[in-house]
């Protein structure tokens, strides 16, 4: 039987690959693209609902004119950042340092405010 040759106008057959390969045959899959990251979206939603609930409750019962509300928000933010940094590896970049520094300064301001105004009597915060 004579060898048959492919006609010249036939395109070559392309075999799809699984992605780029590293030495040793390790296949690197292409990155996944998500429109919404589900765990992050759920965390943002829960945080928003909790903050709104805290603001609604404290707006009715806060006799300090907002100092107690801001103090609660800052303390809860510090606790949240500490819990996050304990459970997840925190990236080392400028934004992380700025957030941690700002929350530390705000937490110090809250402690200073409440210690300064804890004398009681008419000049106290409550």
MOPAC internal coordinates of N, CA, C and O (Angstrom, degrees):
PM7 1SCF
backbone

  N    0.0000 0     0.00 0     0.00 0    0    0    0
  C    1.4229 1     0.00 0     0.00 0    1    0    0
  C    1.5141 1   109.19 1     0.00 0    2    1    0
  O    1.2310 1   120.64 1   -47.18 1    3    2    1
  N    1.2860 1   116.39 1   132.82 1    3    2    1
  C    1.4548 1   118.06 1   179.88 1    5    3    2
  C    1.5252 1   110.13 1   -77.01 1    6    5    3
  O    1.2310 1   120.68 1   -30.24 1    7    6    5
  N    1.3348 1   116.30 1   149.76 1    7    6    5
  C    1.4745 1   121.32 1   177.70 1    9    7    6
  C    1.5160 1   108.99 1   -69.15 1   10    9    7
  O    1.2310 1   121.55 1   -46.10 1   11   10    9
  N    1.2840 1   114.64 1   133.90 1   11   10    9
  C    1.4506 1   118.56 1   177.14 1   13   11   10
  C    1.5203 1   109.03 1   -94.89 1   14   13   11
  O    1.2310 1   120.37 1   -46.34 1   15   14   13
  N    1.2571 1   116.90 1   133.66 1   15   14   13
  C    1.4612 1   122.01 1   177.11 1   17   15   14
  C    1.5183 1   107.85 1  -104.01 1   18   17   15
  O    1.2310 1   121.20 1   -33.10 1   19   18   17
  N    1.3232 1   115.30 1   146.90 1   19   18   17
  C    1.4600 1   120.10 1   179.05 1   21   19   18
  C    1.5123 1   108.29 1   -71.18 1   22   21   19
  O    1.2310 1   119.83 1   -36.56 1   23   22   21
  N    1.3090 1   117.93 1   143.44 1   23   22   21
  C    1.4570 1   119.91 1   176.64 1   25   23   22
  C    1.5259 1   109.62 1   -60.73 1   26   25   23
  O    1.2310 1   120.64 1   -25.88 1   27   26   25
  N    1.3085 1   116.38 1   154.12 1   27   26   25
  C    1.4562 1   121.23 1  -174.77 1   29   27   26
  C    1.5256 1   112.51 1   -70.27 1   30   29   27
  O    1.2310 1   118.63 1   157.60 1   31   30   29
  N    1.2967 1   120.21 1   -22.40 1   31   30   29
  C    1.4605 1   121.18 1  -178.30 1   33   31   30
  C    1.5281 1   113.23 1   -91.76 1   34   33   31
  O    1.2310 1   118.90 1  -174.25 1   35   34   33
  N    1.3113 1   119.70 1     5.75 1   35   34   33
  C    1.4576 1   123.51 1   178.35 1   37   35   34
  C    1.5276 1   109.39 1   -86.06 1   38   37   35
  O    1.2310 1   119.98 1   -53.22 1   39   38   37
  N    1.3538 1   117.65 1   126.78 1   39   38   37
  C    1.4686 1   118.64 1   179.41 1   41   39   38
  C    1.5265 1   111.02 1   -69.19 1   42   41   39
  O    1.2310 1   120.49 1   -26.46 1   43   42   41
  N    1.3203 1   116.66 1   153.54 1   43   42   41
  C    1.4674 1   118.75 1   179.43 1   45   43   42
  C    1.5298 1   110.43 1   -69.60 1   46   45   43
  O    1.2310 1   120.93 1   -25.80 1   47   46   45
  N    1.3041 1   115.82 1   154.20 1   47   46   45
  C    1.4548 1   121.06 1   179.24 1   49   47   46
  C    1.5283 1   108.83 1   -80.01 1   50   49   47
  O    1.2310 1   121.06 1   -51.51 1   51   50   49
  N    1.3408 1   115.58 1   128.49 1   51   50   49
  C    1.4643 1   120.76 1   179.98 1   53   51   50
  C    1.5192 1   108.02 1  -107.11 1   54   53   51
  O    1.2310 1   121.01 1   -53.55 1   55   54   53
  N    1.3140 1   115.68 1   126.45 1   55   54   53
  C    1.4585 1   121.36 1   179.67 1   57   55   54
  C    1.5269 1   107.36 1  -102.33 1   58   57   55
  O    1.2310 1   119.66 1   -60.95 1   59   58   57
  N    1.3388 1   118.26 1   119.05 1   59   58   57
  C    1.4722 1   119.23 1  -179.64 1   61   59   58
  C    1.5217 1   110.83 1   -68.44 1   62   61   59
  O    1.2310 1   121.02 1   -37.12 1   63   62   61
  N    1.3172 1   115.65 1   142.88 1   63   62   61
  C    1.4628 1   120.09 1   177.67 1   65   63   62
  C    1.5248 1   108.60 1  -106.27 1   66   65   63
  O    1.2310 1   120.47 1   -11.88 1   67   66   65
  N    1.3147 1   116.70 1   168.12 1   67   66   65
  C    1.4519 1   122.23 1  -178.33 1   69   67   66
  C    1.5188 1   112.30 1   -81.90 1   70   69   67
  O    1.2310 1   119.47 1   173.70 1   71   70   69
  N    1.3096 1   118.61 1    -6.30 1   71   70   69
  C    1.4563 1   121.86 1  -178.25 1   73   71   70
  C    1.5114 1   109.89 1   133.85 1   74   73   71
  O    1.2310 1   120.44 1     0.79 1   75   74   73
  N    1.3219 1   116.76 1  -179.21 1   75   74   73
  C    1.4614 1   118.69 1  -179.96 1   77   75   74
  C    1.5218 1   110.99 1   -66.10 1   78   77   75
  O    1.2310 1   121.79 1   -31.20 1   79   78   77
  N    1.3091 1   114.18 1   148.80 1   79   78   77
  C    1.4586 1   119.69 1  -179.42 1   81   79   78
  C    1.5112 1   110.19 1  -115.21 1   82   81   79
  O    1.2310 1   121.30 1   -39.63 1   83   82   81
  N    1.3058 1   115.12 1   140.37 1   83   82   81
  C    1.4494 1   122.08 1   174.59 1   85   83   82
  C    1.5242 1   108.46 1   -92.42 1   86   85   83
  O    1.2310 1   120.20 1   -13.97 1   87   86   85
  N    1.3273 1   117.22 1   166.03 1   87   86   85
  C    1.4661 1   118.55 1   175.95 1   89   87   86
  C    1.5263 1   110.40 1   -56.81 1   90   89   87
  O    1.2310 1   120.40 1   -40.52 1   91   90   89
  N    1.2906 1   116.84 1   139.48 1   91   90   89
  C    1.4504 1   121.84 1  -178.39 1   93   91   90
  C    1.5156 1   112.61 1    94.51 1   94   93   91
  O    1.2310 1   120.12 1  -176.55 1   95   94   93
  N    1.3223 1   117.38 1     3.45 1   95   94   93
  C    1.4516 1   120.96 1   176.21 1   97   95   94
  C    1.5204 1   114.74 1    82.24 1   98   97   95
  O    1.2310 1   119.64 1  -165.73 1   99   98   97
  N    1.3321 1   118.29 1    14.27 1   99   98   97
  C    1.4658 1   120.80 1   178.64 1  101   99   98
  C    1.5191 1   108.39 1   -76.60 1  102  101   99
  O    1.2310 1   120.72 1   -54.06 1  103  102  101
  N    1.3145 1   116.23 1   125.94 1  103  102  101
  C    1.4622 1   121.48 1  -179.02 1  105  103  102
  C    1.5239 1   108.94 1   -94.75 1  106  105  103
  O    1.2310 1   120.64 1   -51.81 1  107  106  105
  N    1.3092 1   116.39 1   128.19 1  107  106  105
  C    1.4601 1   122.02 1   178.28 1  109  107  106
  C    1.5250 1   107.58 1   -98.22 1  110  109  107
  O    1.2310 1   120.17 1   -65.99 1  111  110  109
  N    1.3411 1   117.28 1   114.01 1  111  110  109
  C    1.4683 1   118.51 1  -179.61 1  113  111  110
  C    1.5259 1   110.41 1   -72.86 1  114  113  111
  O    1.2310 1   120.28 1   -25.42 1  115  114  113
  N    1.3134 1   117.06 1   154.58 1  115  114  113
  C    1.4686 1   119.33 1   176.86 1  117  115  114
  C    1.5290 1   110.09 1   -67.00 1  118  117  115
  O    1.2310 1   120.04 1   -28.79 1  119  118  117
  N    1.3288 1   117.52 1   151.21 1  119  118  117
  C    1.4667 1   119.20 1  -178.64 1  121  119  118
  C    1.5309 1   111.51 1   -67.18 1  122  121  119
  O    1.2310 1   121.22 1   -34.56 1  123  122  121
  N    1.3386 1   115.27 1   145.44 1  123  122  121
  C    1.4599 1   120.40 1   178.33 1  125  123  122
  C    1.5194 1   108.40 1   -83.79 1  126  125  123
  O    1.2310 1   120.90 1   -40.36 1  127  126  125
  N    1.3013 1   115.89 1   139.64 1  127  126  125
  C    1.4559 1   120.12 1   175.98 1  129  127  126
  C    1.5230 1   108.04 1  -112.87 1  130  129  127
  O    1.2310 1   121.06 1   -51.83 1  131  130  129
  N    1.3206 1   115.57 1   128.17 1  131  130  129
  C    1.4596 1   121.40 1   179.06 1  133  131  130
  C    1.5172 1   108.73 1  -117.75 1  134  133  131
  O    1.2310 1   120.97 1   -35.81 1  135  134  133
  N    1.3041 1   115.76 1   144.19 1  135  134  133
  C    1.4620 1   119.82 1   174.38 1  137  135  134
  C    1.5273 1   108.72 1   -75.24 1  138  137  135
  O    1.2310 1   120.52 1   132.75 1  139  138  137
  N    1.3299 1   116.62 1   -47.25 1  139  138  137
  C    1.4596 1   122.04 1   177.72 1  141  139  138
  C    1.5226 1   107.91 1  -129.56 1  142  141  139
  O    1.2310 1   120.93 1   -51.31 1  143  142  141
  N    1.3253 1   115.82 1   128.69 1  143  142  141
  C    1.4523 1   120.79 1   176.36 1  145  143  142
  C    1.5254 1   107.28 1   -80.56 1  146  145  143
  O    1.2310 1   120.07 1   -65.93 1  147  146  145
  N    1.3308 1   117.47 1   114.07 1  147  146  145
  C    1.4624 1   120.98 1  -170.53 1  149  147  146
  C    1.5265 1   113.92 1   -60.15 1  150  149  147
  O    1.2310 1   118.10 1   128.86 1  151  150  149
  N    1.3399 1   121.22 1   -51.14 1  151  150  149
  C    1.4716 1   117.92 1  -178.32 1  153  151  150
  C    1.5348 1   112.49 1   -62.28 1  154  153  151
  O    1.2310 1   120.34 1   141.40 1  155  154  153
  N    1.3173 1   116.95 1   -38.60 1  155  154  153
  C    1.4697 1   119.41 1  -179.73 1  157  155  154
  C    1.5263 1   110.24 1   -68.71 1  158  157  155
  O    1.2310 1   119.69 1   139.69 1  159  158  157
  N    1.3192 1   118.19 1   -40.31 1  159  158  157
  C    1.4548 1   120.85 1   179.28 1  161  159  158
  C    1.5319 1   110.87 1   -64.90 1  162  161  159
  O    1.2310 1   120.33 1   141.12 1  163  162  161
  N    1.3178 1   116.98 1   -38.88 1  163  162  161
  C    1.4633 1   120.17 1   177.56 1  165  163  162
  C    1.5191 1   110.55 1   -66.49 1  166  165  163
  O    1.2310 1   120.02 1   138.98 1  167  166  165
  N    1.3145 1   117.57 1   -41.02 1  167  166  165
  C    1.4692 1   120.59 1   179.20 1  169  167  166
  C    1.5265 1   111.02 1   -65.22 1  170  169  167
  O    1.2310 1   120.21 1   139.42 1  171  170  169
  N    1.3183 1   117.20 1   -40.58 1  171  170  169
  C    1.4710 1   120.56 1   178.72 1  173  171  170
  C    1.5285 1   109.73 1   -65.53 1  174  173  171
  O    1.2310 1   120.10 1   138.46 1  175  174  173
  N    1.3130 1   117.41 1   -41.54 1  175  174  173
  C    1.4671 1   120.64 1   178.75 1  177  175  174
  C    1.5170 1   112.38 1   -64.01 1  178  177  175
  O    1.2310 1   120.10 1   135.00 1  179  178  177
  N    1.3215 1   117.41 1   -45.00 1  179  178  177
  C    1.4644 1   121.23 1   179.41 1  181  179  178
  C    1.5249 1   110.39 1   -64.40 1  182  181  179
  O    1.2310 1   120.14 1   138.77 1  183  182  181
  N    1.3247 1   117.34 1   -41.23 1  183  182  181
  C    1.4581 1   121.13 1   178.93 1  185  183  182
  C    1.5169 1   111.20 1   -64.26 1  186  185  183
  O    1.2310 1   120.31 1   138.43 1  187  186  185
  N    1.3081 1   117.01 1   -41.57 1  187  186  185
  C    1.4621 1   120.85 1   179.21 1  189  187  186
  C    1.5223 1   111.26 1   -64.19 1  190  189  187
  O    1.2310 1   120.19 1   134.92 1  191  190  189
  N    1.3170 1   117.25 1   -45.08 1  191  190  189
  C    1.4625 1   121.23 1   179.10 1  193  191  190
  C    1.5300 1   110.51 1   -62.76 1  194  193  191
  O    1.2310 1   120.14 1   137.28 1  195  194  193
  N    1.3339 1   117.33 1   -42.72 1  195  194  193
  C    1.4671 1   120.76 1   179.67 1  197  195  194
  C    1.5251 1   111.24 1   -64.90 1  198  197  195
  O    1.2310 1   120.03 1   138.70 1  199  198  197
  N    1.3361 1   117.55 1   -41.30 1  199  198  197
  C    1.4677 1   120.53 1   179.24 1  201  199  198
  C    1.5183 1   111.46 1   -65.81 1  202  201  199
  O    1.2310 1   120.09 1   138.69 1  203  202  201
  N    1.3175 1   117.43 1   -41.31 1  203  202  201
  C    1.4632 1   120.65 1   178.50 1  205  203  202
  C    1.5303 1   110.26 1   -65.45 1  206  205  203
  O    1.2310 1   120.14 1   137.98 1  207  206  205
  N    1.3244 1   117.33 1   -42.02 1  207  206  205
  C    1.4684 1   120.48 1   178.22 1  209  207  206
  C    1.5259 1   110.35 1   -62.84 1  210  209  207
  O    1.2310 1   120.20 1   138.22 1  211  210  209
  N    1.3261 1   117.23 1   -41.78 1  211  210  209
  C    1.4663 1   120.92 1   177.95 1  213  211  210
  C    1.5219 1   111.07 1   -63.01 1  214  213  211
  O    1.2310 1   120.27 1   138.05 1  215  214  213
  N    1.3240 1   117.09 1   -41.95 1  215  214  213
  C    1.4598 1   120.12 1   179.29 1  217  215  214
  C    1.5264 1   112.32 1   -66.73 1  218  217  215
  O    1.2310 1   120.06 1   141.62 1  219  218  217
  N    1.3258 1   117.49 1   -38.38 1  219  218  217
  C    1.4693 1   120.67 1   179.14 1  221  219  218
  C    1.5240 1   110.09 1   -66.34 1  222  221  219
  O    1.2310 1   120.27 1   134.97 1  223  222  221
  N    1.3232 1   117.09 1   -45.03 1  223  222  221
  C    1.4667 1   120.61 1  -179.11 1  225  223  222
  C    1.5277 1   110.83 1   -66.04 1  226  225  223
  O    1.2310 1   120.36 1   134.32 1  227  226  225
  N    1.3187 1   116.91 1   -45.68 1  227  226  225
  C    1.4646 1   118.81 1  -176.57 1  229  227  226
  C    1.5223 1   112.35 1   -73.67 1  230  229  227
  O    1.2310 1   119.32 1   156.26 1  231  230  229
  N    1.3224 1   118.90 1   -23.74 1  231  230  229
  C    1.4617 1   119.17 1   178.31 1  233  231  230
  C    1.5293 1   110.91 1   -67.36 1  234  233  231
  O    1.2310 1   120.16 1   154.63 1  235  234  233
  N    1.3161 1   117.31 1   -25.37 1  235  234  233
  C    1.4656 1   120.61 1   178.89 1  237  235  234
  C    1.5284 1   112.53 1   -85.55 1  238  237  235
  O    1.2310 1   120.19 1   149.54 1  239  238  237
  N    1.3304 1   117.25 1   -30.46 1  239  238  237
  C    1.4587 1   119.67 1  -170.81 1  241  239  238
  C    1.5276 1   114.31 1  -115.64 1  242  241  239
  O    1.2310 1   119.28 1   179.31 1  243  242  241
  N    1.3230 1   118.98 1    -0.69 1  243  242  241
  C    1.4659 1   121.61 1  -176.34 1  245  243  242
  C    1.5300 1   109.67 1   -83.35 1  246  245  243
  O    1.2310 1   120.82 1   -69.05 1  247  246  245
  N    1.3422 1   116.05 1   110.95 1  247  246  245
  C    1.4606 1   121.01 1   179.56 1  249  247  246
  C    1.5318 1   111.99 1   -87.80 1  250  249  247
  O    1.2310 1   120.41 1   174.21 1  251  250  249
  N    1.3260 1   116.83 1    -5.79 1  251  250  249
  C    1.4708 1   120.19 1  -175.50 1  253  251  250
  C    1.5188 1   112.61 1   -89.61 1  254  253  251
  O    1.2310 1   119.37 1   176.06 1  255  254  253
  N    1.2925 1   118.80 1    -3.94 1  255  254  253
  C    1.4546 1   120.50 1  -178.92 1  257  255  254
  C    1.5159 1   113.82 1    80.98 1  258  257  255
  O    1.2310 1   119.94 1  -159.30 1  259  258  257
  N    1.3098 1   117.71 1    20.70 1  259  258  257
  C    1.4660 1   121.21 1   176.27 1  261  259  258
  C    1.5129 1   114.62 1   115.75 1  262  261  259
  O    1.2310 1   119.80 1   165.33 1  263  262  261
  N    1.3275 1   117.98 1   -14.67 1  263  262  261
  C    1.4764 1   119.90 1  -178.94 1  265  263  262
  C    1.5169 1   111.48 1   -64.46 1  266  265  263
  O    1.2310 1   120.40 1   140.11 1  267  266  265
  N    1.3210 1   116.84 1   -39.89 1  267  266  265
  C    1.4618 1   120.19 1   178.77 1  269  267  266
  C    1.5267 1   111.11 1   -66.49 1  270  269  267
  O    1.2310 1   120.13 1   139.88 1  271  270  269
  N    1.3159 1   117.36 1   -40.12 1  271  270  269
  C    1.4659 1   121.53 1   179.45 1  273  271  270
  C    1.5174 1   111.21 1   -63.19 1  274  273  271
  O    1.2310 1   120.67 1   131.89 1  275  274  273
  N    1.3243 1   116.32 1   -48.11 1  275  274  273
  C    1.4663 1   119.91 1   179.80 1  277  275  274
  C    1.5258 1   110.16 1   -63.59 1  278  277  275
  O    1.2310 1   120.67 1   140.75 1  279  278  277
  N    1.3220 1   116.33 1   -39.25 1  279  278  277
  C    1.4609 1   119.81 1   178.81 1  281  279  278
  C    1.5227 1   111.16 1   -62.17 1  282  281  279
  O    1.2310 1   120.78 1   135.72 1  283  282  281
  N    1.3343 1   116.11 1   -44.28 1  283  282  281
  C    1.4651 1   118.98 1   178.27 1  285  283  282
  C    1.5238 1   111.87 1   -62.52 1  286  285  283
  O    1.2310 1   120.31 1   137.11 1  287  286  285
  N    1.3271 1   117.02 1   -42.89 1  287  286  285
  C    1.4677 1   119.91 1   179.42 1  289  287  286
  C    1.5261 1   111.35 1   -62.30 1  290  289  287
  O    1.2310 1   120.21 1   138.01 1  291  290  289
  N    1.3314 1   117.21 1   -41.99 1  291  290  289
  C    1.4671 1   120.04 1  -179.14 1  293  291  290
  C    1.5244 1   110.72 1   -68.06 1  294  293  291
  O    1.2310 1   120.22 1   136.04 1  295  294  293
  N    1.3129 1   117.19 1   -43.96 1  295  294  293
  C    1.4688 1   119.88 1   179.66 1  297  295  294
  C    1.5271 1   110.36 1   -63.49 1  298  297  295
  O    1.2310 1   119.90 1   137.24 1  299  298  297
  N    1.3271 1   117.79 1   -42.76 1  299  298  297
  C    1.4648 1   119.99 1   177.89 1  301  299  298
  C    1.5307 1   111.58 1   -65.30 1  302  301  299
  O    1.2310 1   119.98 1   144.59 1  303  302  301
  N    1.3290 1   117.64 1   -35.41 1  303  302  301
  C    1.4678 1   120.14 1   176.64 1  305  303  302
  C    1.5190 1   111.05 1   -65.67 1  306  305  303
  O    1.2310 1   120.16 1   139.24 1  307  306  305
  N    1.3306 1   117.29 1   -40.76 1  307  306  305
  C    1.4706 1   120.32 1   178.00 1  309  307  306
  C    1.5206 1   110.12 1   -64.14 1  310  309  307
  O    1.2310 1   120.15 1   136.27 1  311  310  309
  N    1.3258 1   117.32 1   -43.73 1  311  310  309
  C    1.4611 1   120.23 1   178.32 1  313  311  310
  C    1.5305 1   110.30 1   -62.84 1  314  313  311
  O    1.2310 1   120.09 1   138.88 1  315  314  313
  N    1.3285 1   117.43 1   -41.12 1  315  314  313
  C    1.4637 1   120.41 1   177.93 1  317  315  314
  C    1.5134 1   113.16 1   -63.24 1  318  317  315
  O    1.2310 1   120.26 1   137.75 1  319  318  317
  N    1.3377 1   117.10 1   -42.25 1  319  318  317
  C    1.4662 1   120.13 1   178.79 1  321  319  318
  C    1.5234 1   110.55 1   -66.42 1  322  321  319
  O    1.2310 1   120.19 1   140.58 1  323  322  321
  N    1.3246 1   117.25 1   -39.42 1  323  322  321
  C    1.4644 1   119.74 1   177.25 1  325  323  322
  C    1.5220 1   111.34 1   -64.50 1  326  325  323
  O    1.2310 1   120.01 1   136.82 1  327  326  325
  N    1.3258 1   117.59 1   -43.18 1  327  326  325
  C    1.4656 1   120.48 1   178.04 1  329  327  326
  C    1.5198 1   110.93 1   -64.02 1  330  329  327
  O    1.2310 1   120.26 1   140.73 1  331  330  329
  N    1.3247 1   117.11 1   -39.27 1  331  330  329
  C    1.4659 1   120.93 1   178.52 1  333  331  330
  C    1.5238 1   110.95 1   -65.56 1  334  333  331
  O    1.2310 1   120.36 1   137.13 1  335  334  333
  N    1.3281 1   116.92 1   -42.87 1  335  334  333
  C    1.4638 1   119.35 1  -177.39 1  337  335  334
  C    1.5195 1   111.97 1   -71.69 1  338  337  335
  O    1.2310 1   119.82 1   156.72 1  339  338  337
  N    1.3331 1   117.96 1   -23.28 1  339  338  337
  C    1.4559 1   120.50 1   176.95 1  341  339  338
  C    1.5245 1   110.70 1   -76.79 1  342  341  339
  O    1.2310 1   120.34 1   142.84 1  343  342  341
  N    1.3335 1   116.96 1   -37.16 1  343  342  341
  C    1.4654 1   119.83 1  -174.07 1  345  343  342
  C    1.5245 1   113.61 1   -93.38 1  346  345  343
  O    1.2310 1   119.41 1   156.49 1  347  346  345
  N    1.3252 1   118.74 1   -23.51 1  347  346  345
  C    1.4589 1   121.75 1  -175.20 1  349  347  346
  C    1.5276 1   108.59 1  -126.59 1  350  349  347
  O    1.2310 1   120.56 1   -35.80 1  351  350  349
  N    1.3087 1   116.54 1   144.20 1  351  350  349
  C    1.4547 1   119.99 1   175.94 1  353  351  350
  C    1.5209 1   109.15 1   -69.38 1  354  353  351
  O    1.2310 1   120.53 1   -58.29 1  355  354  353
  N    1.3199 1   116.60 1   121.71 1  355  354  353
  C    1.4515 1   121.84 1  -177.12 1  357  355  354
  C    1.5248 1   108.47 1   -86.11 1  358  357  355
  O    1.2310 1   119.90 1   -51.72 1  359  358  357
  N    1.3421 1   117.79 1   128.28 1  359  358  357
  C    1.4650 1   118.64 1   179.56 1  361  359  358
  C    1.5234 1   111.29 1   -69.20 1  362  361  359
  O    1.2310 1   120.69 1   -32.53 1  363  362  361
  N    1.3024 1   116.29 1   147.47 1  363  362  361
  C    1.4618 1   121.11 1   178.94 1  365  363  362
  C    1.5204 1   108.38 1   -94.36 1  366  365  363
  O    1.2310 1   120.77 1   -85.02 1  367  366  365
  N    1.3079 1   116.13 1    94.98 1  367  366  365
  C    1.4531 1   120.80 1   175.22 1  369  367  366
  C    1.5214 1   108.77 1  -144.94 1  370  369  367
  O    1.2310 1   120.57 1    -1.34 1  371  370  369
  N    1.3147 1   116.52 1   178.66 1  371  370  369
  C    1.4619 1   120.99 1  -174.48 1  373  371  370
  C    1.5275 1   111.59 1   -68.06 1  374  373  371
  O    1.2310 1   120.16 1   144.78 1  375  374  373
  N    1.3123 1   117.30 1   -35.22 1  375  374  373
  C    1.4543 1   120.63 1  -177.62 1  377  375  374
  C    1.5185 1   111.16 1   -65.87 1  378  377  375
  O    1.2310 1   120.18 1   136.38 1  379  378  377
  N    1.3261 1   117.26 1   -43.62 1  379  378  377
  C    1.4586 1   120.64 1   179.82 1  381  379  378
  C    1.5199 1   110.46 1   -62.33 1  382  381  379
  O    1.2310 1   120.44 1   135.87 1  383  382  381
  N    1.3148 1   116.77 1   -44.13 1  383  382  381
  C    1.4671 1   120.16 1   178.92 1  385  383  382
  C    1.5233 1   111.11 1   -62.93 1  386  385  383
  O    1.2310 1   120.00 1   140.66 1  387  386  385
  N    1.3270 1   117.61 1   -39.34 1  387  386  385
  C    1.4631 1   120.92 1   179.60 1  389  387  386
  C    1.5305 1   111.36 1   -66.49 1  390  389  387
  O    1.2310 1   120.20 1   138.28 1  391  390  389
  N    1.3290 1   117.23 1   -41.72 1  391  390  389
  C    1.4662 1   120.37 1   179.91 1  393  391  390
  C    1.5204 1   110.85 1   -65.35 1  394  393  391
  O    1.2310 1   120.70 1   134.11 1  395  394  393
  N    1.3215 1   116.26 1   -45.89 1  395  394  393
  C    1.4622 1   119.56 1  -179.54 1  397  395  394
  C    1.5265 1   110.32 1   -65.85 1  398  397  395
  O    1.2310 1   119.73 1   139.83 1  399  398  397
  N    1.3186 1   118.12 1   -40.17 1  399  398  397
  C    1.4593 1   121.16 1   178.40 1  401  399  398
  C    1.5164 1   112.21 1   -65.27 1  402  401  399
  O    1.2310 1   120.26 1   137.45 1  403  402  401
  N    1.3282 1   117.11 1   -42.55 1  403  402  401
  C    1.4612 1   120.54 1  -179.99 1  405  403  402
  C    1.5238 1   111.18 1   -66.83 1  406  405  403
  O    1.2310 1   120.10 1   138.64 1  407  406  405
  N    1.3218 1   117.41 1   -41.36 1  407  406  405
  C    1.4607 1   119.46 1   178.83 1  409  407  406
  C    1.5257 1   111.45 1   -68.07 1  410  409  407
  O    1.2310 1   120.06 1   144.75 1  411  410  409
  N    1.3225 1   117.50 1   -35.25 1  411  410  409
  C    1.4599 1   120.24 1   177.05 1  413  411  410
  C    1.5228 1   110.58 1   -65.51 1  414  413  411
  O    1.2310 1   120.30 1   136.33 1  415  414  413
  N    1.3355 1   117.03 1   -43.67 1  415  414  413
  C    1.4678 1   120.33 1   178.05 1  417  415  414
  C    1.5268 1   110.98 1   -64.43 1  418  417  415
  O    1.2310 1   120.22 1   138.87 1  419  418  417
  N    1.3355 1   117.18 1   -41.13 1  419  418  417
  C    1.4615 1   120.53 1   178.93 1  421  419  418
  C    1.5196 1   111.18 1   -65.71 1  422  421  419
  O    1.2310 1   120.58 1   139.72 1  423  422  421
  N    1.3240 1   116.50 1   -40.28 1  423  422  421
  C    1.4642 1   120.41 1   178.07 1  425  423  422
  C    1.5260 1   110.08 1   -63.80 1  426  425  423
  O    1.2310 1   120.16 1   138.86 1  427  426  425
  N    1.3154 1   117.29 1   -41.14 1  427  426  425
  C    1.4669 1   120.89 1   175.82 1  429  427  426
  C    1.5190 1   111.56 1   -62.85 1  430  429  427
  O    1.2310 1   120.03 1   141.56 1  431  430  429
  N    1.3309 1   117.55 1   -38.44 1  431  430  429
  C    1.4581 1   121.37 1   176.73 1  433  431  430
  C    1.5132 1   111.91 1   -64.00 1  434  433  431
  O    1.2310 1   120.56 1   140.47 1  435  434  433
  N    1.3314 1   116.53 1   -39.53 1  435  434  433
  C    1.4640 1   120.31 1   178.44 1  437  435  434
  C    1.5209 1   110.37 1   -64.78 1  438  437  435
  O    1.2310 1   120.39 1   134.04 1  439  438  437
  N    1.3153 1   116.87 1   -45.96 1  439  438  437
  C    1.4663 1   120.53 1   179.40 1  441  439  438
  C    1.5242 1   110.13 1   -61.64 1  442  441  439
  O    1.2310 1   120.17 1   136.32 1  443  442  441
  N    1.3411 1   117.29 1   -43.68 1  443  442  441
  C    1.4618 1   121.19 1   178.92 1  445  443  442
  C    1.5181 1   111.46 1   -61.95 1  446  445  443
  O    1.2310 1   120.07 1   136.20 1  447  446  445
  N    1.3245 1   117.48 1   -43.80 1  447  446  445
  C    1.4552 1   121.46 1  -179.31 1  449  447  446
  C    1.5236 1   111.21 1   -60.72 1  450  449  447
  O    1.2310 1   120.89 1   131.42 1  451  450  449
  N    1.3283 1   115.90 1   -48.58 1  451  450  449
  C    1.4596 1   118.65 1  -174.92 1  453  451  450
  C    1.5213 1   111.69 1   -73.73 1  454  453  451
  O    1.2310 1   119.50 1   148.34 1  455  454  453
  N    1.3349 1   118.57 1   -31.66 1  455  454  453
  C    1.4620 1   119.73 1   176.06 1  457  455  454
  C    1.5302 1   111.16 1   -72.07 1  458  457  455
  O    1.2310 1   120.64 1   143.24 1  459  458  457
  N    1.3289 1   116.39 1   -36.76 1  459  458  457
  C    1.4625 1   120.26 1   179.32 1  461  459  458
  C    1.5189 1   111.18 1   -67.31 1  462  461  459
  O    1.2310 1   120.15 1   141.90 1  463  462  461
  N    1.2972 1   117.33 1   -38.10 1  463  462  461
  C    1.4631 1   121.71 1  -175.40 1  465  463  462
  C    1.5221 1   113.66 1   -99.65 1  466  465  463
  O    1.2310 1   119.88 1  -160.58 1  467  466  465
  N    1.2989 1   117.84 1    19.42 1  467  466  465
  C    1.4661 1   119.42 1  -178.15 1  469  467  466
  C    1.5136 1   112.69 1   -94.12 1  470  469  467
  O    1.2310 1   119.95 1  -164.35 1  471  470  469
  N    1.3230 1   117.70 1    15.65 1  471  470  469
  C    1.4612 1   121.25 1  -177.19 1  473  471  470
  C    1.5094 1   114.08 1   -68.81 1  474  473  471
  O    1.2310 1   119.55 1   162.48 1  475  474  473
  N    1.3119 1   118.46 1   -17.52 1  475  474  473
  C    1.4626 1   120.82 1  -178.65 1  477  475  474
  C    1.5199 1   110.21 1    83.19 1  478  477  475
  O    1.2310 1   120.54 1     6.89 1  479  478  477
  N    1.2903 1   116.58 1  -173.11 1  479  478  477
  C    1.4483 1   121.17 1  -179.47 1  481  479  478
  C    1.5208 1   110.88 1    72.56 1  482  481  479
  O    1.2310 1   120.53 1    24.94 1  483  482  481
  N    1.3282 1   116.59 1  -155.06 1  483  482  481
  C    1.4612 1   121.52 1  -176.77 1  485  483  482
  C    1.5202 1   113.04 1   -79.58 1  486  485  483
  O    1.2310 1   119.63 1   159.82 1  487  486  485
  N    1.3231 1   118.31 1   -20.18 1  487  486  485
  C    1.4705 1   119.40 1  -176.63 1  489  487  486
  C    1.5274 1   112.29 1   -93.16 1  490  489  487
  O    1.2310 1   119.30 1  -177.33 1  491  490  489
  N    1.3153 1   118.95 1     2.67 1  491  490  489
  C    1.4646 1   121.42 1   179.35 1  493  491  490
  C    1.5083 1   111.49 1   -77.18 1  494  493  491
  O    1.2310 1   120.02 1   -13.43 1  495  494  493
  N    1.3331 1   117.56 1   166.57 1  495  494  493
  C    1.4574 1   120.53 1  -177.18 1  497  495  494
  C    1.5235 1   113.75 1   -68.45 1  498  497  495
  O    1.2310 1   119.98 1   151.87 1  499  498  497
  N    1.3022 1   117.63 1   -28.13 1  499  498  497
  C    1.4573 1   120.18 1  -179.38 1  501  499  498
  C    1.5002 1   109.03 1  -107.72 1  502  501  499
  O    1.2310 1   120.10 1   180.00 1  503  502  501

